[in-house]
């Protein structure tokens, strides 16, 4: 049997790691505590730098995939995308990170194992 960490545990670990290096991490919206999808909104010194989603690849491994509007999009486009995702999946978690190399932090923490 392959034991998996709950979404709550993974999110908690990510927040602690980011804060330990002086970054900013916050849960914007909580989802299902056991198996909710995790959407990570990355900032770079307060400016939007991308949305990433934790997904399972075809081989069953967890990966971090860019999703939603790309860099440079207007704030309303990002908000609209997130609102649509929440409507279609109310169990979705939305996490915000503002830390150097945030994509690496998220991938290492959410996709390890």
N, C-alpha and C positions, 0 to 999 in steps of 0.2 A: 504494500500500500504506500502511495506517495503522498505524504502529508503536505498540505499547502497552508501558507500563512493567510490569515483573513485580510480583507481590504483595509480594515481599521488598523491592523498591525503594520502593514506595508506603508500606509500613509503616515502613521506615527513615526516610523523609522526614517522616512524621507524628510519629514519636518525637522527631526532632531539632527540629522546629518547636515542639512543646509544651515540650520541655526548655529551648529558647532563651528562652522567656518566663517561665521559673521554674515551670512546671507539672511534673506527674509523669506519666510514660508508661512502660508496661511491656507486653511481650509475655507473656501468660499461657499461651497455647498456640499453637505454630506449626502451620501447615497447609502446603498445597502451595506451593512457592516461586514458581511461575510464575503460576498462575491460581486460587489458593485464594480462597474467599469470605472477606470480612473482617467480623467482628462486633466492634463497638466498645462497650465498657461504660464509660459516663460516670459519674464521681463528682463531687460538689460538696463540697469540704472533707471528703472521706472517706465521705460518704453517697451511696448509689445515686441516680442521677438519670435513668437510662434506658439502653436497649440500642438500637443503631442498626446497620443492615446496609447494606453497599454493594451496590446492585442496578443492573441495566440496565433502563431504562424502555422503553416501546413504540417509541420513536424511536431506540433504541440508545445513549442517553446514560447515563452513570453517575450515580446519585443515592444519597442517604443516606436510608434509610427507618427510622422507628421500628419496632422489633419486640419480641416477647417481653412479659414483664410490665411494667406501667406503674409510674410513680412510686409509692412508698409500699408496694410489695409486700414480703412477707417474704423474707428472704435465701434460705430453702430453695426458694421458688418460682423465684427467679432462677437458683439453682444447678441446679435440676431442668430448667429450660428450656434452659440452656446444655449440660447433659449430654445431653439428647435431641437437640439440634442436632449435637453432636459425634458421637453414635452414627450419625445419619443422614448426616453429612458429615464424615468424618475429616480431610478436607483443609481444614477451616474454621480460620481464624485467630481468636484471641480477644485483643483489645487492650484495655488499661485506661488511661483518661485521667482525670486529676484536674487540671483547668485551667479557668479562667473561660472561658465560651463555648466549651466543648469540642465541641459539635455543629458550630459554625462551622468550627473548626480541622479537624475530621474531614472535613467536606464539601468545604472548599477544597482539602485535600490529596488526598483519595481520589477526588474526582469531577471534578477540573480536566481540561480538555482536551476 
